[in-house]
Amino acid sequence: MVKMLVSYYSRSGHTKRMAEEIAKAAEEAGAEVDLLVLEKVDVRSLMDYDCLVIGSPTYYGQMAGVVKEFFDRSVKIHGKLAGKVGGAFSSSGLRAGGNETTVLSILQAWLVHGMLVMGTSGADHFGPVSVGEPDEAALKSCTKYGERLVEYSSRLSK
Ligand SMILES: Cc1cc2nc3c(=O)[nH]c(=O)nc-3n(C[C@H](O)[C@H](O)[C@H](O)COP(=O)(O)O)c2cc1C
C-alpha cells in the first residue's frame, strides 16, 4: 500500500481545502494518507513515505517562507528521499499571480532531493492551483491529482 503525506501551510484556509481534497482522493484510491499542517511535520518523518505532497500559498510568486524554511531543514536527510514521488499545489490571490511558479518551486526542491515528479497533459500541468478559495474546477483538479499520484506511486513500488 502506498504511504502518502499531504502537508500544507495555510493562513486563510485555501491551501488547506486543496490538501483535504487531495488526501481524500488518495485515500479513496487506496493509499494510507497522513494529512498534516507543515508546522507539525518533523523532516525526519519524510523518510517514512512513498509519496510526499506539499502545498503552499503563493507568496511573491514562490513558496511561503515557512515552507522554504522546512525544505532548508530537510538537508538533515539529504539523499534519503531519492526515488520517492513528490507533488505540489498552491493557492494564489490573482489568476496569474505566480501559482504555477510556486508549484514549480516546490517540485524543484523535490528534484534536488532526487525525487520523481509527475506532470499532467491536461489542465494544471505542474500540479493543482486555485485562485483564492478553490472552486469546483480546482477541487476536481485536486481529486484527479490525488488519484494519479497514488497510481504512479504504486506502479513505482512494484
Ligand atoms: C506575504 C504574502 C504574499 C503574497 N504574494 C502573492 C503573490 O505573489 N501572488 C498572488 O497572486 N497572491 C499572493 N498572495 C495572496 C495569497 O497567495 C492568497 O491569498 C492565497 O489564497 C492564500 O492561501 P491560504 O488561504 O492557504 O493562506 C500573498 C499573500 C501574502 C500574505
The ligand as a MOL file (V3000), in Angstrom:
LIG
                    3D

  0  0  0     0  0            999 V3000
M  V30 BEGIN CTAB
M  V30 COUNTS 31 33 0 0 0
M  V30 BEGIN ATOM
M  V30 1 C 3.0000 37.6860 2.1320 0
M  V30 2 C 2.0180 37.4090 1.0490 0
M  V30 3 C 2.4550 37.3640 -0.2590 0
M  V30 4 C 1.5500 37.0650 -1.2890 0
M  V30 5 N 2.0220 37.0290 -2.5670 0
M  V30 6 C 1.1470 36.7490 -3.5810 0
M  V30 7 C 1.6200 36.7020 -4.9330 0
M  V30 8 O 2.7910 36.8750 -5.2370 0
M  V30 9 N 0.6870 36.4440 -5.9020 0
M  V30 10 C -0.6340 36.2330 -5.6230 0
M  V30 11 O -1.4130 36.0020 -6.5520 0
M  V30 12 N -1.0780 36.2290 -4.3420 0
M  V30 13 C -0.2300 36.4680 -3.3120 0
M  V30 14 N -0.6800 36.4720 -2.0200 0
M  V30 15 C -2.0680 36.0370 -1.7490 0
M  V30 16 C -2.1600 34.5450 -1.3090 0
M  V30 17 O -1.3880 33.7200 -2.1570 0
M  V30 18 C -3.6090 34.0760 -1.3690 0
M  V30 19 O -4.4180 34.8750 -0.5390 0
M  V30 20 C -3.8090 32.6040 -1.0170 0
M  V30 21 O -5.0680 32.1600 -1.4650 0
M  V30 22 C -3.6940 32.3530 0.4800 0
M  V30 23 O -3.7520 30.9830 0.7340 0
M  V30 24 P -4.1640 30.3750 2.1620 0
M  V30 25 O -5.6430 30.6530 2.3470 0
M  V30 26 O -3.8830 28.9290 2.0720 0
M  V30 27 O -3.3340 31.0700 3.2080 0
M  V30 28 C 0.1880 36.7910 -0.9800 0
M  V30 29 C -0.2440 36.8420 0.3490 0
M  V30 30 C 0.6550 37.1570 1.3590 0
M  V30 31 C 0.1560 37.1780 2.7940 0
M  V30 END ATOM
M  V30 BEGIN BOND
M  V30 1 1 1 2
M  V30 2 1 2 3
M  V30 3 2 2 30
M  V30 4 2 3 4
M  V30 5 1 4 5
M  V30 6 1 4 28
M  V30 7 2 5 6
M  V30 8 1 6 7
M  V30 9 1 6 13
M  V30 10 2 7 8
M  V30 11 1 7 9
M  V30 12 1 9 10
M  V30 13 2 10 11
M  V30 14 1 10 12
M  V30 15 2 12 13
M  V30 16 1 13 14
M  V30 17 1 14 15
M  V30 18 1 14 28
M  V30 19 1 15 16
M  V30 20 1 16 17
M  V30 21 1 16 18
M  V30 22 1 18 19
M  V30 23 1 18 20
M  V30 24 1 20 21
M  V30 25 1 20 22
M  V30 26 1 22 23
M  V30 27 1 23 24
M  V30 28 2 24 25
M  V30 29 1 24 26
M  V30 30 1 24 27
M  V30 31 2 28 29
M  V30 32 1 29 30
M  V30 33 1 30 31
M  V30 END BOND
M  V30 END CTAB
M  END
